[in-house]
Amino acid sequence: MISDKKIFMFSNGCPENYFDAQRIVNFFQQNNWILTKKYTEADLIVLNICGQQLWSPLFKQYISLEKMIKKVNKKKKLSAKIIICGCITKINKNLTNRFADIIVEPDNFEKFNEIIHANKKIETIQTNQTFHLKNNFFTTYSLLLKEFYEGPLTMISKRYISLRLHINKNKVIYYNSNLKRYHIKISTGCLSQCSFCSIKFSRGTLKSKPIENIVQEFKEGINKGYNEFFLIGTDLGCYGRDFGKTLVDLLNRLVEIEGNFKIMLRNVNPQFLIEMLPDMIKIFKTGIISYIGSSVQSGNNRILNLMNRKYTVEEYKNAINMIKKINPKIQIRSQFIVGFPSETDSEFEDTIRLIKEIQLDFIKIYDFKPETGTKASKMINQIPNLIIKKRHRKLYKQYYIT
């Protein structure tokens, strides 16, 4: 029997966060709660928030959690409670402690059971989708992109993604949006110690799902008619190393499964991609891997060393070029941080030079922000924000416009 209790869910950030959000929604729905698109009528407002960014087209900028919750508090029901979960709960405890009625950390989802005295426990709830809810108040840049991706077109101009700037129309993203996508979370946490990243504080060290469990989920997806499988994790590159296996072992099992399907790899640290590449050549040759995300972060080796990234620009460039040579149709996404502490103009130009020398199908650019508790936040020679913005625009223009 459906109750009259209503929940509103907002989520932003990475696919892993959206995946967790859908699991939370499934949990409430299977406990007879109604999902509403209007936070003003909700009894519980769940904010599943990334620890690194909070974009809102409503304010046309990255906004503070404080500003966002003040807006919610102004219009929500007096009796409604605000639950804050996601990486923000461990990365910025001061903010969440000030504004949340209830806090649920990423490694303590069982607390949801207590909040609503659940009959169906959250540890029994699974999902193979990521959360997507269109509403008038909360939207994120990631959801904006997803709307374009999920349309009937298979070719999407980068003009849309560039927020209406003039774009060279010859640059397009080829994306198989007609495929039916099935998400599998294969791991969480990582083995790296990047000096700029605070996500390690939230997701912790690597925790991988057993290969047999993933194979079973994969086959279930095949049987349900899915033909695109999106593997999700904080860093897929280190998958399995907590029990003596690797991502190669998993992919070798998956590509042997009968069916007409594609596999997307959400985030593979270049360190592990470079290390595993000789063993992945055979896998790439099958053409089954249609997409891989591998974030280089900088085109300069000194900056990569300060970031504590365990590879060189030359190694990354060789790996990407080899993958594209093996399978020219594979889509490769990368990520760059501009304005890392002490980055010189010349070192920034190295990043521009790198994107000219390798074929990347999509990039995401982040301004360096000193995340609380990270080594990079305490480094000397922090770059002024004005220079960071200038470099961001220059890199953006170089990739998307020229």
N, C-alpha and C positions, 0 to 999 in steps of 0.2 A: 504493500500500500504506500502511495506517495504522500509524503507529509507536505505541509505548507512552508517548511523551512527552506530558505533560499541562500545560495552561496554565489558570490561574485569572485571571479578569478582574474588576476592580472599577472602576466609573466613577461619578462624580457630577457635579453642576454643570449646565451649560446643554445644550440640545439639540445644539449644535455639538460639545460634548465627548462626548456619547453617540454621535454620528455617527462621530467619530474612533475611539471604542472599538470599534464594530462593524467598522470597516475593519481594525483591528488583529486582531480575532478572525478575520475572514475570511482575513487573511494567514496566520495560524498554521494554520488549518484546511486551507487550500489547500497548506500545506507539511507536511501529514500529522500535525499535532498534534491532540490531543484536548482539547476544552474541558470542564473539570470544574467542578461547583458547590461542590466542597470544596477550600478552599485548603490543607488539611492533606495532601492527596495530590498537590498540584501540583509540577511541576519548575520552572516559572516562575510567579511571582505578579506580575501586571501591575496596578499601581495608577495609573489614569488620573484624576488629581485636579485639581479646580477650584482656582484660586488664591485664591478669595475665601471659600469656605465648605466645611465638612466636617461634615455632619449624620449622626448615627448613632442610630437608635432603641435600639440595644443599650445605649448610655450615656445616652439620653434628653437629649442636649444636643449643641451644637457641640463637637466634640472636637479635640484637637491631633493633628497628623500623628504626632508622637512617641508619643502614647498608643496610637494605632491600630497603628503598626508594632511596638511592643513586644508587643502582643497577637498579632500575626501571627508574630513571631519565636519566641514561646513555644511555639507549636503546629505550626509548619510543619516539613516535612522538613528535616533538617540540610543536605542537599545543595541545597535549593531556593534560587533566587536571586530577589531582589525588584527588579523594574524599576519605577521611578517615571517617569511621563510626565504630560502635561497641562500646564495653565498654571502649576501650582505650581512647575515646574522652573525657570521664569524669574523668577517673582515672589518665591519664597522659596528661594533657592539654598542658604542656610545649612542649612535643615532637610533638603532633599533630598540634599545632599552628605554629611550625617551618617548618613543612614539607608538610602540606596539602594545596592544592589550595582551597579546600572546605571541611568543617567539617559538618557532620550530626550526631547529638547525637541520642541515642536509643529512646528517647521519643519525637523526633522531625522529624520523617520520612517525614512529610508533606513538608519539605524543598526540597525533591526530585522533587516535583511538580514544584517548582519555577525554579530549575536548568535547566529543559528541557522544560518548559512551557507545561506541560503535558495536554493532552486531557482527559486521563483516570487517575484519581487521585489515589494516592497510598493507601488512606484510604479505597478505594473500592476493593483493590486487596487482594485476599486470596491465601493460599497455604496449601497443606497437605503433602508436601515433604520437605526434607532438601537438601541444595545445595551440589552438587558433580560434580566437573569438573576436569578431568585429564588433566594435562599439564606439560610441561617440566620444568617450572621454579618454580612454587609454589606447594608444596605438604606439608601436615602436618601429624603428627603422627596419628591423628584421622582418616584421610582419608586412611592412610596405613592400619590401622586396618579394616576400612570399606570394603576395597577391598577384604580382606580375608573373611569377614563376608558374603559378597554378592555373593560368588562363589557357585557352585552347591553342595558343601559338606555340611553336617549337623554336622560334627565333625571336629573341628579345633584344631590342636596341639598347645599348648602354646609355643612350640619351635619357631614358626614363630613370635609370639607376643613378644618373648624375644630377638628379634633382633639377631637370629642365635646363641645364647648361647646354650650350651648343656643342654637339659631339660629332666627330667624324662618323658618318653613317656607314662606313665600311667596317667599323668595329661593332661586332655583334656577339652575343652570347648564344651558343647553340645549346638548347636545354630540352631534354626529352620530357616535357611537361605532360605529355599524354600517358606516361607510364603511371601505374598505380603503386604508390610508395609505401613501403613497410619498414618501420624503424626498429632496430634492435640495439639496445644499450649493452655493449659487450664488456665495458669496464668503467670505473670511475677512479679519480686520483691519478697521480703520475709519479715518476721517479726522478724528475728534474728538480733543479734548484735555481730557476731563473731569477736574476736579481731584481727584476721589475714586477714580477707577478705575485699577486696576493691570493690567487685561487688555491694554491697549495694549502693555505691556512684553512680553507673551507672544505675542499674535497679530500685533502689528506694524501697519504701514499697510495700506491696502486692497489686496486682490488678488482681482479678479473673474474668474469663469469666463465665457468668451465666450457671447454669446446663442445662437448656433447650437448649441453643445454642450448648453446647457440645454434648448433646444427638442427636440433629439434625445432626451435623457434623458426628457423629459416624454412624448413620443410613445411611447417604449418602455414607460413606465408605463401609458399608456392601452391599449396592445396587450396588456399582461399582465393587464388587468382592474382596475387601480387607479382609484379615483374620488375620492380626496382627496390633494392634493399639498401637502406641507409644505415651504416654502422656508426654508432655514437659512443663517445667516451671522452674523457678529459684529454687524454693523449693515446690514440690508438697505437702509436708507434711502439709503446712499451707493453702492449697487451701480452698477457700470459707469462711475463717474466717473474711474476710472484709465485708461479708453480712450475717453472722450468720449461715453458713453451714460448712461442713467439707468434706474432701476427701472421708470419708466413705459414706456420703450422695450421692456423685457423683457415686462412684463405685457400690453402691447398685442399682442405676438406670441402669448403663451400663451392669451389669451382667444379668439383666432381659431381655435384648434385645435378640430376637431370632437370631440364627446364630451360626456357628462354627468358633470361633475366639479366639485369645489370646490378653491379655493386658500387655503392658510393662510400668512400672513406672520408669521414668528416674531418679529422685533425690528426695528422701524423707528424710528429716532431722530426725535422730534417735530420737530426742526429741518428735516429733509428731508420729513417728511410734510406739514408746513405749506406748505413751498415748492412741493411737487409737487401739492398738493391740487386746484388748478384743472384740471390735466391728468389727474387720477385720477378725477374725477367720473364720466366716461363709463364707466370700468372698474368703479367701485362700483355703478353702475346696473345692470350685467349680473347682479348677484347672485352672481357666481362667487367673489368674495372672501368667505369665510365667517368668517374670523378674522384679527385683526391685533393684534399686541403693540406698544405704543408707550408707553415708560416716561417719565412726566412728572417723577418724582423728588421734586418739592416743589410746594406750592401758593403759594409766596411768591417774588416776583420778585427780591428781594435775595439770597435763598438760591440761586436758579437762577443768578444772576450769579456768585456765589462758586463754584458748581459748574462754571462755564464752559459752561453749557448755552445755546445760541444761539436762544432763543425766550422768550416771555413766557407767563405763566399764561393771560392773555386769549386769546392766539393758539392755545394748546393747547385751551382750552375751546371756542372757536369751531370748531376743526377737528373735534373729537370730536362736537360737536352736529350739525355739518353731515353727517358720515359717517352718524350714526345716523338723520338725517332722510332721507338718500338711500336707506339700506338698514337699516331697523329690526332686521332679523334678524342682522346681522353681530355677531359676538362680539368685544368689545374688552377687552384685558387691559392693565393698567398696573402700574407699580412705584413704590414710594415709599421714600425714605430718611429715617428719623427721627433727630433728634439730630445733624444736621450742625453742625460748629463754629460757635458764636455764634448758633445758632437760638434765638430767644426763644419764650416761651410764646405770645405773640401771633402770631408767624410760623408756629408749629406749628398754631395754630387756623386759619390760612389754608388749610392742607392739608386739614383736616377740612371746611372750608367748600367746598373744591373738589370733594370726592367727593360732597357733597350736591347739587352743581349740575350734574354731568355723569353720564351713565349708563355706568358701567363694569361689565362682567360678571364680572370677576375682578381682584383686586389681589394683589400680593405686597409685603409690608412687610419692609424690611431695617433693622436697627439700624446706624447709622454705625459703621464700624470703620476706624481709621487704617491704610490699606494702605501697606506699605513703599514708599518712593520717590515717593509721590504728594504733590502740593501741599497737599491737605487734611490730610494727616497732620502737617504742620508749621504749620498755622494756629493762631492763638491762640484762647483761649476754647473749648477742647474741652469738650463737655458731659459731666457725670458720668454714669456708666453707669446709676445708679439712676433718673435723670430720663429717659434714653433708653428704658429698659424701661417706665417709666410711660407715656410717649408712645406707645410701640408698642402697649401694651394698650388705650389709649384709642382710637387710630385703628382697631385691629382690631375693637373693640367697636362703634364707630360704623358701620363698614361691614357687618360680618357679623351683628350681633345686633339693632341698633335698626331 
